[in-house]
Amino acid sequence: MAHDRPSVSLGSPRRIPTIRASLEHTAKEFPTDHISNPLIDSNDVIQQWEKKMELLDLVNGLPPRQRQVLTLSILGYSPLEIARELGITPEAARGNLLKARRHARLFFGLDEEDR
């Protein structure tokens, strides 16, 4: 009976401890701690992606003006700069920012005391 695949011999079963010891010695000689492993690091990437999607859901759930104000605030604008940029009063900017932050606390399930 002919086989389509070539046979592979691992040698004598008695050699397995010797092969294992050789591999362990090689692993000690060449540490891989500094090498990024995408299979290990992928969990962090997935968690970051999930957080971004959650924030996107939060922002998309806001009315347009609150979305603008919150986005500018995240970018580092002060309420006065936001007001100038959007052509609204500083009080309106602060009010919209307050409402957006309140919505964010509710979205993430935080109470007033958790601030």
C-alpha positions as CSV (number, residue, x, y, z in Angstrom):
1,M,0.0,0.0,0.0
2,A,1.5,3.3,-1.0
3,H,1.4,6.4,1.2
4,D,0.9,9.9,-0.2
5,R,2.8,11.5,2.6
6,P,6.4,10.9,3.6
7,S,6.8,9.4,7.0
8,V,8.5,11.4,9.7
9,S,10.5,9.8,12.4
10,L,11.1,11.6,15.7
11,G,13.7,9.0,16.6
12,S,13.8,6.9,19.7
13,P,11.4,7.8,22.5
14,R,14.4,7.6,24.8
15,R,15.8,10.8,23.0
16,I,12.8,13.0,24.0
17,P,14.3,14.0,27.4
18,T,17.6,14.9,25.6
19,I,15.8,17.0,23.0
20,R,13.7,18.7,25.7
21,A,16.8,19.6,27.7
22,S,18.5,21.0,24.6
23,L,15.4,23.2,23.8
24,E,15.3,24.5,27.4
25,H,19.0,25.3,27.2
26,T,18.5,27.2,23.9
27,A,15.6,29.1,25.4
28,K,17.8,30.3,28.3
29,E,20.4,31.4,25.9
30,F,18.0,33.5,23.8
31,P,15.5,35.3,26.1
32,T,12.4,36.6,24.3
33,D,11.1,38.9,27.0
34,H,11.8,41.9,24.8
35,I,9.9,40.6,21.8
36,S,6.3,41.7,21.4
37,N,4.0,38.7,21.0
38,P,0.8,39.7,19.1
39,L,-1.0,36.8,20.6
40,I,-0.4,38.0,24.1
41,D,-0.6,41.8,23.4
42,S,-3.8,41.4,21.4
43,N,-5.9,41.4,24.6
44,D,-4.7,44.9,25.3
45,V,-5.5,46.0,21.8
46,I,-9.0,44.5,22.1
47,Q,-9.6,46.2,25.4
48,Q,-8.5,49.5,24.0
49,W,-10.7,49.0,21.0
50,E,-13.7,48.2,23.2
51,K,-13.1,51.3,25.3
52,K,-13.0,53.4,22.2
53,M,-16.2,51.9,21.0
54,E,-17.8,52.6,24.4
55,L,-16.7,56.2,24.3
56,L,-18.0,56.5,20.7
57,D,-21.4,55.2,21.9
58,L,-21.3,57.8,24.7
59,V,-20.5,60.7,22.4
60,N,-23.0,59.6,19.7
61,G,-25.7,59.5,22.4
62,L,-25.3,63.2,23.2
63,P,-27.2,66.0,21.5
64,P,-25.0,67.8,18.8
65,R,-24.1,70.9,21.0
66,Q,-23.1,68.8,24.0
67,R,-21.1,66.5,21.7
68,Q,-19.2,69.6,20.3
69,V,-18.6,71.0,23.7
70,L,-17.4,67.7,25.2
71,T,-15.1,67.0,22.3
72,L,-13.5,70.5,22.5
73,S,-13.1,70.0,26.2
74,I,-11.4,66.7,25.7
75,L,-9.1,68.4,23.2
76,G,-8.1,70.8,26.0
77,Y,-10.2,73.9,25.2
78,S,-11.4,75.9,28.2
79,P,-15.2,76.8,28.4
80,L,-14.3,80.3,27.4
81,E,-12.4,79.1,24.3
82,I,-15.2,76.7,23.5
83,A,-17.7,79.6,23.7
84,R,-15.6,81.7,21.3
85,E,-15.1,78.7,18.9
86,L,-18.8,77.9,18.8
87,G,-20.2,81.4,19.0
88,I,-22.1,80.8,22.2
89,T,-21.9,82.4,25.7
90,P,-19.4,80.9,28.2
91,E,-22.4,80.1,30.4
92,A,-23.9,78.0,27.6
93,A,-20.6,76.3,27.1
94,R,-20.4,75.4,30.8
95,G,-24.0,74.3,30.9
96,N,-23.6,72.0,27.9
97,L,-20.4,70.6,29.4
98,L,-22.1,70.0,32.7
99,K,-25.0,68.2,30.9
100,A,-22.5,66.1,28.8
101,R,-20.5,65.1,31.9
102,R,-23.8,64.2,33.8
103,H,-24.7,62.0,30.8
104,A,-21.3,60.4,30.9
105,R,-21.6,59.6,34.6
106,L,-25.0,58.0,34.0
107,F,-23.7,56.2,30.9
108,F,-20.9,54.6,32.9
109,G,-23.1,53.9,35.9
110,L,-21.4,56.3,38.3
111,D,-23.2,58.1,41.1
112,E,-22.6,61.7,42.1
113,E,-20.4,60.5,45.0
114,D,-18.1,58.6,42.6
115,R,-16.8,61.7,41.1
